[in-house]
Amino acid sequence: MTAFTLAPGSGFSVQSAADLDRYMGAVSDAGFQGVSLSLEHAEPYLDQVPGLLARHHLQCPEVLAMRVTRDEDETLGPARRLARLSESLEAEFALSLFFTRVNEESIDRFGRCADLIRAAGAKLVLEMPPIGPLNSITAALEVIDAVGRDRCALLVDTFHFSRGTSTWDQLENLPLDALGYIQFDDALPAIGEDVMYETTERRTMPGDGEFELSRFCGVLIDRGWSGWVSVEVLSAELRQLEVEDFAARAYRTSEPFWSGSSDHPSRVSTL
């Protein structure tokens, strides 16, 4: 069945284990089954995190993130840290992105990172960005298949899908065994060509933007996909909310798209 986790994005600052406790409480109270944790947030309090997860009845399905770069140590160091974090928190996925050219050398490095993560009991997922050579499902899937679907999987973010070069046909034909999980969000109409600004500052809660989210969810639901949906809303405006309000809004606006709830004001079928 579909389950929901909240990705970092609220603007709430974690400076202590007590802060992390409050954050997890807000995520759990909002209705989420999972909380996605970064190395920055989880590593300093790793001894306490498993107990906090249990206290708030949460899983940690996703840990993030590492970059595949041209530097061996710069890439494998964070991969080893993510592997340790994955094992400690029993995460299912560890997030990665390419920050270098996609070639035989970088794909091999990505594969070795995938092996580290797999040895820890998780799977390395590749995020498909809205720009660059991996900005479509087809292009990113080539990397996944070069390394092997048993070693890694693809992450599809609704922002990257909508603002990149992916097509509906690519989503409709994406092999489900290659899909790790979904990052879910909406966005306001772009005001310029700075994609990084748009993706980090002008996303919005699902249903409050311009993306065809009902169609997106419908494609995967109709194909029988279910799994983790990571709600990732990166917004300069919404970061001003209290963490409890942010988490509540994120769950309240996301869940109806995946449950088929007819009372969501933006859930109009476009199929």
C-alpha positions as CSV (number, residue, x, y, z in Angstrom):
1,M,0.0,0.0,0.0
2,T,1.0,3.6,-0.4
3,A,2.7,5.2,2.6
4,F,3.9,8.7,3.2
5,T,7.1,10.2,4.5
6,L,8.0,13.8,4.9
7,A,11.3,15.0,3.4
8,P,13.3,17.9,4.8
9,G,11.9,21.3,3.6
10,S,10.1,22.9,6.6
11,G,12.7,25.3,7.6
12,F,12.6,24.0,11.2
13,S,16.2,24.0,12.6
14,V,17.4,20.8,14.3
15,Q,20.1,21.8,16.8
16,S,19.5,19.1,19.4
17,A,17.9,15.7,20.0
18,A,15.0,17.6,21.6
19,D,14.5,19.5,18.3
20,L,14.5,16.2,16.4
21,D,11.9,14.9,18.9
22,R,9.6,17.8,18.2
23,Y,10.1,17.4,14.5
24,M,9.2,13.7,14.5
25,G,6.2,14.5,16.7
26,A,4.9,17.0,14.2
27,V,5.4,14.5,11.3
28,S,3.7,11.7,13.2
29,D,0.8,13.8,14.4
30,A,0.2,15.0,10.8
31,G,-0.5,11.5,9.7
32,F,2.8,10.5,8.1
33,Q,4.1,6.9,8.5
34,G,7.7,7.9,7.8
35,V,10.2,10.6,8.2
36,S,13.1,11.1,5.8
37,L,16.3,12.1,7.5
38,S,19.5,13.6,6.2
39,L,23.1,12.9,7.3
40,E,23.2,16.4,8.8
41,H,20.1,15.9,10.9
42,A,20.5,12.3,12.0
43,E,24.3,11.6,12.4
44,P,24.9,13.9,15.4
45,Y,22.1,12.1,17.3
46,L,22.3,8.7,15.9
47,D,22.2,6.9,19.3
48,Q,18.8,8.6,20.0
49,V,17.2,8.4,16.6
50,P,16.0,4.7,16.7
51,G,14.3,5.4,20.0
52,L,12.7,8.6,18.7
53,L,11.4,6.8,15.7
54,A,9.9,4.1,17.9
55,R,8.4,6.7,20.2
56,H,6.6,8.4,17.4
57,H,5.7,5.2,15.6
58,L,7.6,6.2,12.5
59,Q,9.8,4.5,10.0
60,C,12.8,6.1,8.2
61,P,12.4,4.8,4.6
62,E,14.7,7.4,3.0
63,V,18.1,8.8,4.0
64,L,19.7,11.5,2.0
65,A,21.9,12.4,0.2
66,M,25.1,11.8,-1.6
67,R,26.6,13.3,-4.8
68,V,28.4,11.3,-7.5
69,T,31.3,13.6,-8.5
70,R,34.5,13.1,-10.4
71,D,36.4,12.9,-7.0
72,E,36.6,9.3,-5.6
73,D,36.9,10.2,-2.0
74,E,34.3,13.0,-2.2
75,T,31.8,10.4,-3.5
76,L,32.6,7.2,-1.6
77,G,33.0,9.0,1.8
78,P,29.3,10.1,2.0
79,A,28.2,6.8,0.5
80,R,29.8,5.0,3.4
81,R,28.2,7.3,5.8
82,L,24.8,6.8,4.2
83,A,25.3,3.1,4.3
84,R,25.9,3.2,8.1
85,L,22.9,5.5,8.5
86,S,20.8,3.2,6.4
87,E,21.8,0.2,8.4
88,S,21.2,1.9,11.8
89,L,17.8,3.2,10.9
90,E,16.7,0.2,8.7
91,A,16.1,2.5,5.8
92,E,14.9,1.2,2.5
93,F,16.5,3.8,0.2
94,A,19.5,6.2,0.1
95,L,19.3,9.2,-2.2
96,S,21.9,10.1,-4.8
97,L,22.4,12.6,-7.5
98,F,25.0,13.0,-10.3
99,F,27.2,16.1,-10.1
100,T,29.5,15.1,-12.9
101,R,29.5,13.9,-16.4
102,V,27.7,10.7,-17.1
103,N,30.3,8.4,-18.5
104,E,31.8,4.9,-17.9
105,E,33.9,6.1,-15.0
106,S,31.1,7.9,-13.1
107,I,28.6,5.1,-13.7
108,D,31.2,2.6,-12.3
109,R,31.6,4.9,-9.2
110,F,27.8,5.0,-8.8
111,G,27.7,1.2,-9.0
112,R,30.3,0.9,-6.2
113,C,28.3,3.3,-4.1
114,A,25.2,1.1,-4.8
115,D,27.1,-1.9,-3.5
116,L,27.9,-0.2,-0.3
117,I,24.3,0.8,0.3
118,R,23.1,-2.7,-0.7
119,A,25.4,-4.3,1.8
120,A,23.7,-2.1,4.5
121,G,20.3,-3.5,3.6
122,A,19.1,-0.6,1.5
123,K,19.0,0.4,-2.2
124,L,20.7,3.4,-3.8
125,V,18.2,5.6,-5.7
126,L,19.1,8.0,-8.5
127,E,17.3,11.3,-8.5
128,M,16.4,12.6,-12.0
129,P,17.0,16.3,-12.1
130,P,15.0,18.8,-14.2
131,I,18.2,19.9,-16.1
132,G,21.3,18.2,-17.4
133,P,21.8,14.9,-19.2
134,L,19.7,12.9,-16.8
135,N,16.6,15.1,-17.0
136,S,14.2,12.4,-18.3
137,I,13.0,9.0,-17.2
138,T,14.6,7.5,-20.3
139,A,18.0,9.0,-19.7
140,A,18.1,8.2,-16.0
141,L,16.8,4.7,-16.6
142,E,19.9,4.0,-18.8
143,V,22.1,4.5,-15.8
144,I,19.9,2.3,-13.6
145,D,20.0,-0.5,-16.2
146,A,23.8,-0.1,-16.7
147,V,24.3,-0.8,-13.0
148,G,21.5,-3.2,-12.6
149,R,18.0,-2.9,-11.1
150,D,19.0,-5.3,-8.3
151,R,21.6,-2.8,-7.2
152,C,19.8,0.6,-7.6
153,A,16.5,2.2,-8.5
154,L,15.1,5.4,-10.0
155,L,13.5,8.2,-8.0
156,V,10.8,10.2,-9.8
157,D,10.1,13.7,-8.4
158,T,6.9,15.4,-9.7
159,F,8.8,18.7,-10.0
160,H,11.6,17.1,-12.1
161,F,9.1,15.1,-14.1
162,S,7.0,18.2,-14.9
163,R,9.9,20.6,-15.5
164,G,12.3,18.2,-17.2
165,T,12.0,16.5,-20.6
166,S,10.1,13.3,-19.4
167,T,6.9,12.5,-21.2
168,W,3.7,10.8,-20.1
169,D,4.6,7.9,-22.4
170,Q,7.8,7.4,-20.5
171,L,6.0,7.4,-17.1
172,E,3.4,5.0,-18.5
173,N,6.1,2.6,-19.6
174,L,8.5,2.9,-16.7
175,P,9.3,-0.6,-15.5
176,L,7.9,-0.7,-12.0
177,D,10.8,-2.8,-10.8
178,A,13.1,0.1,-11.6
179,L,11.1,2.6,-9.6
180,G,12.2,3.1,-6.0
181,Y,9.8,5.7,-4.7
182,I,8.2,9.1,-5.5
183,Q,9.0,12.6,-4.3
184,F,5.7,14.5,-4.4
185,D,5.2,18.3,-4.7
186,D,3.6,21.0,-6.8
187,A,5.0,24.3,-8.0
188,L,3.9,27.8,-8.9
189,P,4.2,28.9,-12.5
190,A,7.8,29.8,-13.2
191,I,8.7,33.5,-13.2
192,G,12.1,33.0,-14.9
193,E,14.6,30.5,-16.3
194,D,16.5,29.8,-13.1
195,V,15.4,26.2,-12.6
196,M,17.4,25.9,-9.4
197,Y,15.7,28.9,-7.9
198,E,12.3,27.5,-8.9
199,T,13.0,24.1,-7.5
200,T,14.4,25.3,-4.1
201,E,12.2,28.4,-3.5
202,R,8.9,28.2,-5.4
203,R,7.5,24.7,-4.9
204,T,4.1,24.6,-3.2
205,M,1.8,22.1,-1.5
206,P,0.2,19.5,-3.8
207,G,-2.9,21.0,-5.5
208,D,-1.8,24.6,-5.0
209,G,0.3,24.8,-8.2
210,E,0.2,24.0,-11.9
211,F,1.3,20.3,-12.1
212,E,-1.0,17.6,-13.4
213,L,-0.8,15.6,-10.2
214,S,-4.0,13.8,-10.6
215,R,-2.9,12.5,-13.9
216,F,0.5,11.6,-12.6
217,C,-0.9,9.6,-9.6
218,G,-3.5,8.0,-11.8
219,V,-0.9,6.6,-14.2
220,L,0.9,4.9,-11.3
221,I,-2.2,3.8,-9.4
222,D,-3.7,2.3,-12.5
223,R,-0.5,0.4,-13.2
224,G,-0.7,-1.1,-9.7
225,W,2.2,0.7,-8.2
226,S,2.2,1.3,-4.4
227,G,5.1,2.3,-2.2
228,W,6.6,5.3,-0.4
229,V,5.6,8.8,-1.4
230,S,8.1,11.3,0.0
231,V,6.5,14.8,0.2
232,E,9.2,17.3,-0.6
233,V,8.0,20.9,-0.6
234,L,10.8,23.4,-0.9
235,S,9.4,27.0,-0.6
236,A,10.8,30.2,0.7
237,E,7.3,31.2,1.8
238,L,6.2,27.9,3.3
239,R,9.5,27.6,5.3
240,Q,8.1,30.4,7.5
241,L,5.4,28.1,8.8
242,E,5.7,26.4,12.2
243,V,6.8,22.9,11.7
244,E,3.5,21.4,13.0
245,D,1.5,23.5,10.4
246,F,3.9,22.7,7.6
247,A,3.7,18.9,8.3
248,A,-0.1,19.0,8.6
249,R,-0.5,20.8,5.4
250,A,1.9,18.6,3.5
251,Y,0.0,15.4,4.5
252,R,-3.5,16.9,4.2
253,T,-2.8,18.1,0.6
254,S,-0.9,15.0,-0.5
255,E,-2.8,12.0,0.7
256,P,-6.1,12.6,-1.3
257,F,-4.2,12.4,-4.6
258,W,-3.1,8.8,-3.8
259,S,-6.3,7.6,-2.0
260,G,-8.7,8.7,-4.7
261,S,-10.5,11.0,-2.2
262,S,-13.1,12.9,-4.1
263,D,-13.2,15.8,-1.7
264,H,-9.8,17.2,-2.8
265,P,-10.5,20.5,-4.6
266,S,-7.8,19.8,-7.2
267,R,-8.5,16.1,-7.9
268,V,-10.0,16.3,-11.3
269,S,-9.3,13.4,-13.7
270,T,-7.4,14.3,-16.8
271,L,-7.0,10.8,-18.2
